[in-house]
Amino acid sequence: MRAYELFLDYVKVHTTSDENSGTHPSFDGEFALARRLADKLNELGLEQVKVDDKCYVYGWLPATAGCEEVPALGFIAHMDTSNEASGENVTPVIYNNYDGKDVTLKNGKVMSTKVFPFLSELAGETLITSDGNTLLGADDKAGIAEIITAVSELIESGEPHGDIWVGFTPDEEIGEGADFFDLDYFKAQYAYTVDGGDVNCIEYENFNAASAVITVSGVSVHPGTAKDVMINSQNVAMEFHALLPQKERPEHTEDREGFYHLTDMKGRVSETVLSYIIRDHDRVNFEKRKQVVAQAAETINKKYGAELVKADIEDSYFNMLEKIEPHMHLVENARKAIAANGMQPIDVPIRGGTDGARLSYEGLPCPNLGTGGFNFHGCFECITAERMDKSVAVIREIIRLYTKNNY
């Protein structure tokens, strides 16, 4: 069994999370995949397999004889897909011995090497895309398939190992993947999420994150009698937006540079609501960014002499680096495992967050491994079967290192 074979099956299950549902999980379809995964873990012989009422999947592979003192490791991936593109009726397309050139998807859209130069590096591999009408779902059904395959191979090999815990979460894409993760049940001492990009990448620092909801109140009257009376909240909202640094938006930043990102806007004359996400790797700069948003609201209110703008700012998660640094063996072993499989390990600061960021703050140090996928959250998402194989090999090598060295 190769990881991509499981992956091709899992991507066909519709699991798009819904941030407006108010339910846990946010989309009932996630249960369909959860139950399928639990069945697979039971089939492999894992113990304490369950799907709980919040749609979290757990399973435990007990340590082999003599390895009971090896630290328990966990491997975690998420079942939901982003709502930035459709995740329903996904039709994966396989390009055997891909030539490294532009790819014309089934719906006519072109994935070009000019826009995505990494494609040339995939020449000779087995490329997998969607048909162009949906995302593919490599984020993070590839991680799920790779974890299950690694566990399956470990069992078949008979190699010694400590306790291995497996966890699959719902609703990661809407920031709720760690909300109900049961760390009392999931008895790993350390863990890795398998939810990153290329397979040679190791991620152990991420954005500090907050959300900001800006509610702008206006005064609505008939436009024929509006002079000196009407206050159009939509215009005031645009004034507010203009006060935030234009060069500090996602489209102008990279690496560890933070940003303000307007994700949604809805309005009419009487009221407009703007939704932002605020991001920065540096905690001091992160706090300053939240102050900039609050001060912009104060500036508008002073200009109009009224409380027109209300800024509700809420922290989402923090940089996991602080919690990983005392356990850098997690990073070092990941680097060794990547190198052992013929790749140059690359440390990548995450321009986002993972379940592992929050779990690290809840007491489970949890850096992130690559899946071998690219272009997540859109119709140009892709992955290769060979890079999925390498991800499986990295997971297995990490298990060997912890078993051998008994950290």
Salt bridges, closest charged atoms under 4 A:
ASP9 OD1 - ARG36 NH1 3.01
GLU43 OE2 - LYS40 NZ 3.24
ASP80 OD1 - HIS78 ND1 2.98
GLU125 OE2 - ARG387 NH2 3.03
ASP139 OD1 - HIS78 NE2 2.99
ASP139 OD2 - HIS377 NE2 3.02
GLU153 OE1 - ARG396 NH1 3.41
GLU159 OE2 - ARG396 NH2 3.03
GLU159 OE1 - ARG400 NE 3.05
GLU172 OE1 - HIS78 NE2 3.12
GLU173 OE2 - HIS78 NE2 3.74
GLU173 OE1 - HIS377 NE2 3.07
GLU176 OE1 - HIS24 ND1 3.57
ASP179 OD1 - ARG358 NH1 2.48
ASP195 OD1 - HIS78 NE2 3.23
ASP198 OD2 - ARG387 NH1 2.95
GLU205 OE2 - ARG256 NH2 2.62
GLU239 OE1 - LYS303 NZ 2.60
GLU248 OE1 - ARG289 NH1 2.73
ASP280 OD2 - ARG289 NE 2.69
GLU287 OE2 - ARG283 NE 3.34
GLU287 OE1 - LYS290 NZ 3.12
ASP312 OD2 - LYS310 NZ 3.96
ASP315 OD1 - LYS290 NZ 2.75
GLU322 OE2 - LYS323 NZ 3.97
GLU332 OE2 - ARG335 NH1 2.44
ASP347 OD2 - ARG335 NH2 2.38
ASP389 OD2 - ARG2 NH2 2.61
GLU397 OE1 - ARG400 NH1 2.99
